[in-house]
Amino acid sequence: MNFASDNWAGAAPAVMSALARHSSGFAPGYGADPLTAGVSRSFNDIFEREVAVYFVATGTAANALALASFAKPGGAVFCHRDSHINIDECNCPEFMTSGNKLVGIPGADCKITPAALTEAMSRFPDGVVMHGQVASVSISQATESGTVYTVAEIEALAEAARSRSVPLHMDGARFTNALVSLGCTPAEMTWKAGVDALSFGATKNGCWCAEAVVFFDPERARDFEYFRKRGGHLFSKSRFVAAQFEGYFENESWLDTARHANAMALRLAEGIRSLGGRTAWAVEANELFPIVKRSQFETLTAAGAKIYEWPASDLSDNVAPADDEVCFRMVTSFATTDEDVKTFLETLTQAS
Ligand SMILES: Cc1ncc(COP(=O)(O)O)c(C=O)c1O
């Protein structure tokens, strides 16, 4: 019953067999190998246009380096107050952007709205040197609360960013979970909706260490090679990141693993609700935040469920946990089994 995080899961079989397949022989280093070139081209097919793709090791690096390429002197990056870039990356975005400031915007469901974004950016008027300047906007898809921006919501945020002539970045640590949840194409969820750069996460969905920064206008990526090398993220054996992506994309494995993870999350949510619990936010990807009695939470953890208490901020009074209740996070993955879900719900039933 391990629901601690999708990064506690191992690597998917398709990814591991691709790594094994490419493990022997010699190939040029630093991304100059044919496998990296071939896998990079497959991103063009996935996104239905020519894109510039750069592999990195972590989601934090993908986010910080993408934002670095959009940085300005005195720049401000607008994001949700509870976003990973704002609270979980040890100031890496600020560091890599040479001190661009992150402006955290509150918003229900861990989403920012166009109105709140426009208002926050209006506090940085063009030409007022004291305040600095608007540099970029960043959203997480799926969000840190397990919700998913609709395509229309992304389009509206892109329009707000455009109104200040700045690019829109998407933190896609759980990109595929959001994608299969919406049932749209990768192009529709990104550049067609106005996204300029994407942190394409694959680690959480079955790779062991594979993230990519994707620029939808390759012109915008001109200096990225330098940011990546300077940031220590140009792999010498880059072909092994490429190999992971090759396995990930093979036979649509990446879509299947995300569909499985999302289905497990939904099944858990439905089971918890049927036992009188509730979730803090809608369950739209592979994370859920149940609210149950503290005694039930304690029974679950005593039975070995790996779950963590979570601060349930911004909830309406009728959803927020009461004094004897607790909100906790559960994350599902390709490795979550029917048995895990069944055991969890049976334990909760006994604790009810
Ligand atoms: C929304 C989000 N963005 C980015 C990341 C990237 O994190 P890491 O640098 O640990 O790969 C995570 C990981 O938890 C995340 O949840």
The ligand as an SDF file (V2000), in Angstrom:
LIG
                    3D

 16 16  0  0  0  0  0  0  0  0999 V2000
    4.4760   19.6300   -9.8140 C   0  0  0  0  0  0  0  0  0  0  0  0
    5.9020   19.1780   -9.7710 C   0  0  0  0  0  0  0  0  0  0  0  0
    6.7940   19.8160  -10.5330 N   0  0  0  0  0  0  0  0  0  0  0  0
    8.0750   19.4260  -10.5870 C   0  0  0  0  0  0  0  0  0  0  0  0
    8.5230   18.3470   -9.8690 C   0  0  0  0  0  0  0  0  0  0  0  0
    9.9430   17.9420  -10.0910 C   0  0  0  0  0  0  0  0  0  0  0  0
   10.6520   17.4840   -9.0970 O   0  0  0  0  0  0  0  0  0  0  0  0
   12.0890   16.7910   -9.1160 P   0  0  0  0  0  0  0  0  0  0  0  0
   13.0860   17.8850   -9.2490 O   0  0  0  0  0  0  0  0  0  0  0  0
   12.0920   16.1410   -7.8130 O   0  0  0  0  0  0  0  0  0  0  0  0
   12.1990   15.8340  -10.2770 O   0  0  0  0  0  0  0  0  0  0  0  0
    7.6380   17.6710   -9.0120 C   0  0  0  0  0  0  0  0  0  0  0  0
    8.0800   16.5530   -8.1360 C   0  0  0  0  0  0  0  0  0  0  0  0
    7.5640   16.2780   -7.1020 O   0  0  0  0  0  0  0  0  0  0  0  0
    6.2950   18.0960   -8.9710 C   0  0  0  0  0  0  0  0  0  0  0  0
    5.3930   17.4790   -8.2000 O   0  0  0  0  0  0  0  0  0  0  0  0
  1  2  1  0
  2  3  1  0
  2 15  2  0
  3  4  2  0
  4  5  1  0
  5  6  1  0
  5 12  2  0
  6  7  1  0
  7  8  1  0
  8  9  2  0
  8 10  1  0
  8 11  1  0
 12 13  1  0
 12 15  1  0
 13 14  2  0
 15 16  1  0
M  END
$$$$
